[in-house]
């Protein structure tokens, strides 16, 4: 199906999923960190103390996701939206009025759980169910909401905070969620979509629907996680310690900051490329590819001292992010089916959140122990190269397992 026609025919579901990832920004680290300076000043917290509280709240949200995420299997996207968006807005209101450290931790927990966690969970689980043969294309468009949020909300929040104060800016965020996001997403996703109209091929649909307990006992699931967790761990870690890296290399911080634009462009481009490739070759077939650019990115940043290496790193990181964000939306329904997709994805998202919480702390501890930070980045690149080889074997085993299941269930000809 031509791209324009596909978007036109499925606009309500694609826009609904896009808005879910777009408004998940209110619970993402990049948005919450815009208030970090004001929070530390008002509560008298050091960088380390605030980082510790943030990690505690994030880990708590990761532990909650496997339990809460199952609601996406029981209810439609619109119903789940009616539950999680008001709770995310409540977290934003809580940030505006928080006056105690305990309240602050609870508020951050709510923002992380219902923003980064459940809004993304709802979007990708619904999209995985709605589409089959065009799942890669649909997921790629839906995940662009993250990039759009990163482009729009920081500037908007800073402008509102400058005019009204940072606490009132959070009240505005809550109002936007209730007045704009809630009715728009609920209306767009109110009607469920059946993927049968896609006339899917055999690679787009799992041979059978797995239960979450079966998935947790599947050795290949844990093998896949060695690759799935690498991009969020590495990206969050390097961004968290970016000032230290700039000082270590005697680079210009504004020039380094400008390299983020390169990452944004390459991410968007390769999100769309990955979607088309997944629909043509399957997500399973692309597993060996997505960590190769990330490996090269880490090796470039760790081994090269020149400031231009930051732009090389960001460009390659964007390629890997583009592939991985689309791949992770399409791979799980392709392998494990859609019946318990929400419960399965909740475990995966929880582990990814856990990785983003642990990465900065672990590498920071190694820095304190005197372990070279560039050497740590090189080690990340070597790890990605090794896991890319592992993903090649995993891809072959998954494809072989699919073929074996199909052959075993073919009707016998008398």
C-alpha positions in Angstrom: 0.0 0.0 0.0 1.4 3.5 -0.9 2.6 5.5 2.1 0.2 8.4 1.7 -2.7 6.1 1.2 -1.8 4.1 4.2 -1.6 7.2 6.4 -4.9 8.5 5.1 -6.7 5.2 5.6 -5.4 4.8 9.1 -5.0 8.4 10.3 -7.1 8.1 13.5 -5.1 5.2 14.9 -1.7 6.6 13.8 -2.4 10.1 15.2 -3.9 8.6 18.4 -0.7 6.5 19.0 1.5 9.5 18.0 -0.2 11.7 20.6 0.3 9.1 23.3 4.0 9.1 22.7 4.0 12.9 22.2 2.4 13.6 25.6 4.5 10.9 27.3 7.1 13.7 27.3 5.7 15.1 30.6 7.1 12.0 32.3 10.4 11.7 30.4 13.7 12.6 31.9 14.4 15.4 29.5 11.2 17.2 30.5 11.4 16.7 34.3 15.1 17.7 34.3 14.1 21.2 33.1 13.0 21.8 36.7 16.0 20.1 38.3 17.7 23.4 39.1 14.6 24.9 40.8 13.9 21.7 42.7 17.4 21.4 44.0 17.4 25.1 45.0 14.0 24.9 46.8 14.7 21.6 48.6 18.4 22.3 49.3 19.5 19.2 47.4 22.9 18.4 45.9 23.2 17.0 42.4 23.9 13.6 44.0 20.9 13.8 46.4 18.5 14.7 43.7 19.9 12.1 41.4 19.4 9.5 44.1 15.8 10.5 44.7 15.1 10.4 41.0 16.7 7.0 40.7 14.5 5.7 43.6 11.3 7.0 42.0 12.3 5.6 38.6 13.1 2.2 40.0 9.8 2.1 41.8 8.0 2.9 38.6 9.9 0.1 36.9 8.8 -2.4 39.6 5.1 -1.3 39.2 5.0 -1.5 35.4 4.8 -5.4 35.0 1.7 -5.4 37.2 0.0 -2.2 35.9 0.9 -2.8 32.3 -1.4 -5.8 32.1 -4.4 -3.5 31.9 -3.5 -2.9 28.2 -4.4 -6.5 27.6 -7.8 -6.2 29.4 -9.0 -2.8 28.1 -8.8 -0.9 24.8 -6.5 2.0 24.2 -9.2 4.6 24.8 -10.2 3.1 28.2 -6.6 2.9 29.3 -6.1 6.5 28.2 -9.0 7.6 30.4 -7.2 6.0 33.3 -3.6 7.0 32.8 -3.8 10.6 31.4 -5.7 12.0 34.5 -3.2 10.2 36.8 -0.3 11.8 34.8 -2.0 15.2 35.1 -2.3 14.6 38.9 1.4 14.0 39.0 2.0 17.3 37.2 -0.3 19.1 39.7 1.6 17.4 42.5 4.9 18.8 41.2 3.4 22.3 41.2 2.4 22.1 44.9 5.0 19.7 46.3 6.6 21.0 49.5 8.1 17.8 51.1 10.7 15.4 49.9 8.4 12.4 50.3 5.8 14.2 48.2 8.5 15.0 45.6 9.5 11.3 45.3 5.8 10.2 44.9 5.2 12.9 42.3 8.3 11.9 40.2 7.2 8.2 40.6 3.8 9.1 39.1 5.3 11.1 36.3 7.7 8.3 35.4 5.1 5.6 35.7 2.2 7.2 33.9 4.2 9.3 31.5 7.3 7.4 30.3 5.9 4.1 31.2 2.2 3.7 30.6 1.7 6.3 27.9 4.4 4.6 25.8 3.1 1.1 26.8 -0.4 2.0 25.7 0.7 3.5 22.4 3.0 0.6 21.3 0.8 -2.2 22.6 -2.2 -0.8 20.8 -0.3 -0.2 17.6 1.1 -3.8 17.7 -2.4 -5.1 17.9 -3.9 -2.8 15.3 -1.4 -3.5 12.5 0.2 -6.6 11.1 1.6 -6.4 7.6 2.2 -2.7 8.0 3.2 -2.9 11.6 6.7 -1.5 11.1 5.4 1.5 9.2 2.8 2.2 11.8 5.2 1.9 14.7 7.7 4.1 13.1 5.1 6.9 12.7 3.8 6.5 16.3 7.3 6.6 17.8 8.0 9.9 16.1 5.8 11.4 18.9 8.8 11.0 21.2 11.0 13.1 18.8 8.3 15.7 18.3 8.0 16.0 22.1 11.7 16.5 22.5 11.6 19.2 19.9 8.5 21.1 21.2 8.2 20.8 24.9 11.6 22.0 26.3 11.3 25.4 24.6 7.6 25.7 25.5 8.2 24.8 29.2 11.1 27.2 29.5 9.0 30.0 27.9 6.0 29.4 30.2 8.3 29.0 33.3 10.0 32.3 32.5 6.6 34.0 32.3 4.7 32.3 35.1 7.3 30.5 37.3 8.3 26.8 37.1 5.5 25.6 39.4 2.8 27.3 37.4 4.4 25.8 34.2 3.6 22.4 35.7 0.0 23.4 36.2 -0.2 24.5 32.5 1.2 21.0 31.6 -1.6 19.4 33.7 -4.2 21.6 32.0 -2.9 20.6 28.5 -3.1 16.9 29.4 -6.7 17.2 30.6 -8.1 19.7 28.1 -6.2 18.7 24.9 -4.5 15.2 25.3 -7.3 13.3 27.1 -10.3 14.1 24.8 -8.2 14.0 21.6 -6.6 10.6 22.3 -9.7 9.0 23.7 -11.7 10.1 20.6 -9.1 8.9 18.1 -8.6 5.5 19.7 -12.3 4.8 20.7 -12.7 2.5 17.7 -10.5 -0.5 17.7 -8.8 -1.6 14.4 -8.7 -5.1 13.1 -5.4 -6.1 11.4 -7.0 -8.6 9.1 -7.6 -5.8 6.6 -3.8 -5.6 6.1 -3.8 -9.1 4.5 -0.7 -9.9 6.5 2.0 -12.3 5.4 3.3 -15.1 7.6 6.2 -13.2 9.0 4.0 -10.4 10.5 2.0 -12.6 12.8 3.3 -15.0 15.5 2.6 -18.7 14.9 0.8 -18.6 18.3 0.0 -16.3 21.2 2.4 -16.8 24.1 1.5 -16.2 27.8 3.8 -14.0 29.8 5.0 -16.9 31.9 5.9 -18.8 28.8 7.8 -15.8 27.5 9.7 -15.5 30.8 10.8 -19.2 30.4 11.9 -18.7 26.8 15.8 -18.6 26.7 15.6 -16.5 23.5 13.7 -13.8 25.3 16.6 -13.2 27.7 19.1 -13.3 24.8 17.1 -10.6 23.0 17.2 -8.4 26.2 21.0 -8.3 26.1 20.5 -6.2 22.9 17.3 -4.4 23.7 18.6 -2.9 26.9 21.9 -1.6 25.3 20.6 1.6 23.6 18.7 3.0 26.6 21.5 2.2 29.0 24.2 3.7 26.8 22.3 6.7 25.6 21.1 7.7 29.0 24.5 7.1 30.6 26.4 9.3 28.0 23.9 12.1 28.2 23.9 12.1 32.0 27.7 12.5 32.0 28.0 14.8 29.0 29.4 17.7 31.0 32.1 15.6 32.5 33.1 14.2 29.1 33.2 17.8 27.6 35.4 18.9 30.5 37.6 15.8 30.2 38.2 16.4 26.5 38.4 20.2 26.8 35.6 20.6 24.3 33.1 23.5 23.9 29.8 22.6 25.7 27.7 24.7 23.3 29.2 22.9 20.3 28.6 19.6 21.9 25.0 20.6 22.6 24.5 21.5 18.9 25.4 17.9 18.0 22.0 16.8 19.4 20.4 18.3 16.3 22.3 15.8 14.2 21.0 12.9 16.3 17.4 14.1 16.0 17.6 14.3 12.2 19.2 10.9 11.8 16.8 9.3 14.3 13.7 10.6 12.4 15.1 9.5 9.1 16.0 6.0 10.2 12.8 5.5 12.2 11.0 5.7 8.8 13.6 3.6 7.0 13.4 0.9 9.7 9.6 0.8 9.5 9.7 0.1 5.7 12.5 -2.5 6.1 10.6 -4.3 8.9 7.4 -4.5 6.7 9.5 -5.9 3.9 11.9 -8.3 5.7 10.3 -8.7 9.2 11.6 -7.4 12.5 13.3 -10.7 13.3 15.4 -10.5 10.2 16.7 -7.0 11.2 17.9 -8.0 14.7 21.6 -8.3 13.7 21.6 -4.7 12.4 20.5 -2.3 15.0 23.5 -2.5 17.4 26.2 -2.0 14.7 25.8 1.8 14.4 25.7 2.1 18.2 29.0 0.1 18.5 30.7 2.3 16.0 29.3 5.4 17.8 30.8 4.4 21.1 34.2 3.5 19.6 34.3 6.8 17.8 33.5 8.8 21.0 35.8 6.8 23.2 38.8 6.7 21.0 38.8 10.0 19.2 39.7 13.3 21.0 38.6 15.8 18.3 35.3 17.5 18.9 34.0 16.5 15.6 33.8 12.9 17.0 30.8 14.1 19.0 28.9 14.7 15.7 30.0 11.3 14.4 28.7 9.8 17.6 25.4 11.6 17.5 24.8 10.7 13.9 25.4 7.0 14.4 23.5 7.0 17.7 20.5 8.5 15.8 20.8 5.6 13.3 20.7 3.1 16.1 17.9 4.9 17.9 15.9 5.0 14.7 16.2 1.3 14.1 15.8 0.2 17.8 12.7 2.4 18.6 10.8 0.9 15.6 12.2 -2.6 16.0 11.2 -2.8 19.7 7.6 -1.8 18.8 7.3 -4.6 16.1 9.4 -7.5 17.3 7.4 -8.7 20.3 4.0 -9.2 18.6 5.8 -10.8 15.7 7.5 -13.3 18.0 5.0 -13.8 20.9 1.6 -12.7 19.5 -0.8 -10.1 20.7 -3.1 -11.9 23.3 -0.9 -10.9 26.3 1.2 -8.3 24.5 0.6 -5.7 27.2 1.8 -7.9 30.0 4.9 -9.0 28.0 5.7 -5.4 26.9 5.3 -4.2 30.5 8.1 -6.4 31.7 10.3 -5.2 28.8 9.6 -1.5 29.4 10.2 -2.0 33.2 13.6 -3.5 32.4 14.4 -0.6 30.0 13.5 1.9 32.7 15.6 0.0 35.2 18.6 0.2 32.7 18.2 3.9 32.4 18.1 4.3 36.2 21.2 2.1 36.8 23.4 3.2 34.0 24.4 6.7 35.2 24.9 5.5 38.8 27.1 2.5 37.7 29.3 4.5 35.4 29.5 7.3 37.9 30.7 4.9 40.6 33.4 3.6 38.2 34.5 7.1 37.5 34.8 7.7 41.3 37.0 4.6 41.5 39.3 6.0 38.9 38.2 4.0 35.8 38.7 6.0 32.7 35.3 7.2 31.3 36.5 7.1 27.6 37.6 3.5 28.3 34.1 2.7 29.7 32.6 4.1 26.4 34.9 1.9 24.4 33.8 -1.1 26.5 30.2 -0.2 25.6 31.1 -0.3 21.9 32.8 -3.6 22.2 29.8 -5.0 24.1 27.5 -3.9 21.3 29.7 -5.5 18.7 29.6 -8.8 20.6 25.9 -8.7 21.2 25.3 -7.9 17.5 26.9 -11.3 16.7 24.6 -12.9 19.3 21.6 -11.2 17.7 22.6 -12.8 14.4 22.3 -16.2 16.0 19.1 -15.3 17.8 17.5 -14.1 14.5 18.3 -17.4 12.8 17.0 -19.5 15.7 13.7 -17.4 15.8 13.2 -17.8 12.1 13.9 -21.5 12.3 11.5 -21.9 15.2 8.8 -20.1 13.1 9.4 -22.4 10.1 9.3 -25.5 12.3 6.0 -24.4 13.9 4.4 -23.7 10.5 5.5 -27.0 9.1 4.3 -28.9 12.1 0.9 -27.4 11.8 0.4 -27.7 8.1 -2.6 -29.9 7.2 -1.7 -33.3 5.9 -2.7 -34.1 2.3 -4.5 -37.5 2.0 
